[in-house]
Amino acid sequence: MVSVRFLGTPVIAFDDNPVVEFTQAPVVLRLLTFLVMHRQQPQQRSFVAGTFWPDVAEERARRNLTTVFWRLRSILPNADHFFAADKQTLHFNLHDDDWLDVVEFDQATQRCARLATMTPQAEQTLSTGLTLFEDTLALYRGDFLTGIEDEWCLLHRTHWHERYMNTLENFVAYCQAGGELVRALPKAQQLVVLEPYRERGHQRLIELSMALGRPAEARVHFEQYEHLWRTELGLPVSAHMVQLAQRFGFRAAPPAAIPRAVAFDADQPTPLQEHPEYLRRQLEICYQNDELYDLMADRQRQGENLLVGQALADKLQAPTIQIEMLARRTWLTIHQGNYVQALDLAHSGLQLCEESKQAGQRAWLHRLIGVTSEEMGNFSAALHHYTKALQLDEAQQVGDFMPANLNNVAATQLTLGQYCLAIQLLERAQTLFAVNSASRIVAVVIGNLGYAWLKIGMLDRADRHLQQALTMTQRLGNRNTEWWLAAVIARMYHLRGETTRAITFALHHYNAARPTGDAWVLTYLADTLALLYADQQDGEASLQWAQWMQAHAVQKEQRRYQVRSLLRLAQANLLLGQTTHAFDLMGQAIEHYVAQHQPVDEEPELFATYAHCAASMGDPLLAAEAQQKAQQALHTQLAAIADPALRQHFLCVQRHPYLPCHDGTRPASDKVGTSPTLSLVT
């Protein structure tokens, strides 16, 4: 059994005996910590090598990784029990009898948070609760991975530190409610040492000192706290702390007959419940947590955190902060698939921009509306808002957001089948990045570029871009973007004829994404799997994925996926011999598609499948009409590709089993399928 402590200086113990060799091999310890914290799925060797040796050639980085991993296996006893490795991936397996302190701490702090909302009613209950708190706090030996300054662990470090501080506060409050004042005092003192500007800790310490009959200590502590704020921040303490001092007699209360504005000194704070500087500090914590939860795709905690942030923004009554919080909440609701609510939030932000004359955040909100419109299937609206954001940022010379704007316009053009135009926009976006820059925006631009080359049929070029984007995304820890890229890569395997590999790859990432409930990636992965199983002639499996896709698309009002789910259902029913039902489904799909009055890149596949259904039903006229529309749609896409060689590659990968080739023959391959693009909000 292995026990792992990452809170504080890392300690690895096997059968309760510390493995001291790790202290003499820092890079080996760093590799182990990385694999343990990313144990949810196998890690690509290329990604791990790039994370640890970003400044050396990939081949050399891979050799370095092989050497360090060999040393890791030689140091950790019974290594085969913990590691699964092949030529492409590394994976750490944590078994039921193994112990990891961050897992234990996470579960224990959640129990403490629930306990803090209850009042102890009996001595036994109080004693049990206090023991739980103390055992939980004892797990936190120090900041997460003390001594390891790798970029990937910094957000986690902030998260666990804040969780510890909240548990300390809850413990002090629980002790006060139960009358255990002496027990609470050391923890209150620890609070103010760890976070000198954290008001709640100082408030608790002053209250405890007074309750224990130590008024002189309480007064001195208040004066020290007030001095700290005035000298280091140039600000008075909050009105709440002033009221606390007045209640305990440290400061005289204003005479009742004198108006409040006269009663307070000129440098006293405005009568807010909390001081603005304190509220801003709390808001910064909310921002950090939002970024962490977004990276983790933990939507429940992200939502709870943003509601706290919205309350703080409303207290500050600062339009720029209120608009930012509305934008962050919009981004969350987009992931959750609540598109109508997302549009309401974004339009509320635009209205607030208008009322407060705040122009700087308009482009951000237009990007959000563009993403929402795109996911709802309204591509003309998406293109309008993306273009508006691009124009606003160009007018205000906001160069940092230009790559995201160009990517978003390109993503919409890809959806509309304008592949070469999209490539031009994406390559322009690439020129705006700094050399060796790595961010989510860079990864998405490169990923969309890979998707564009995939659609044209340049598979080798697509592979390079997609693998580069996946490695970068995994290094950054952005799960949502990783799942999108994984689905696109699965479709690339499919086009190469490696359908079994594609299914395994897509299933793995679908299972990883499922707990998050993220609407778009789950629907897209289900679409991918329905297509892949149809390619393997497994009608039952294809039907199951198409049914799930349809239910989710209808629930989340994803209009484009409602059409595509009908398409997948029809294709599955054709495989199962249910021709009449397939024909009815395709009739609904065509009706929905035509009602949207906008072309999309799967138009040839839609009409080709409809033609096959009509022919199967004995309606040659309808079949010929649908086949002609499929050919027209295909040639419209082909006309946008000027280079003859690229046109030939495009025809090779866009062929459909029901669509004749350009020379009138039947296609040799039935590899077909479309992939959505990813748009950005920054």
Protein Blocks (a to p, Z undefined) as FASTA:
>chain_A
ZZddfehjddddeehiacfklmmmmklmmmmmmmmmmmmbccdfklmmmmmmmmbcfklm
mmmmmmmmmmmmmmmghkllmpccdfkbccddddfkbccfklmmmmmmmmmmmmmmpccf
bfklmmmmmmmmmmmmmmmnbdehihiacfklmmmmmmmmmmmmmmmmmmmmmmmmnopa
mlmmmmmmmmmmmmmmlmklmmmmmmmmmmnopaklmmmmmmmmmmmmmmmnopacdfkl
mmmmmmnopaccddfklcfklmpcfkbccfdfbdfklmmmmmmmmmmmmmmmmmnopakl
mmmmmmmmmmmmmmnopaklmmmmmmmmmmmmmmnopamlmmmmmmmmmmmmmmnopakl
mmmmmmmmmmmmmmnopaklmmmmmmmmmmmmmmnopaklmmmmmmmmmmmmmmnopakl
mmmmmmmmmmmpcehiacfklmmmmmmmmmmmmmnopaklmmmmmmmmmmmmmmnopakl
mmmmmmmmmmmmmmnopamlmmmmmmmmmmmmmmnopaklmmmmmmmmmmmmmmnopakl
mmmmmmmmmmmmmmnopaklmmmmmmmmmmmmmmnopamlmmmmmmmmmmmmmmnopacf
klmmmmmmmmmmmmmnopaklmmmmmmmmmmmmmmmmmmpmblklmmmmmmmmpcfklcc
fkopacfbfcecddddddddZZ
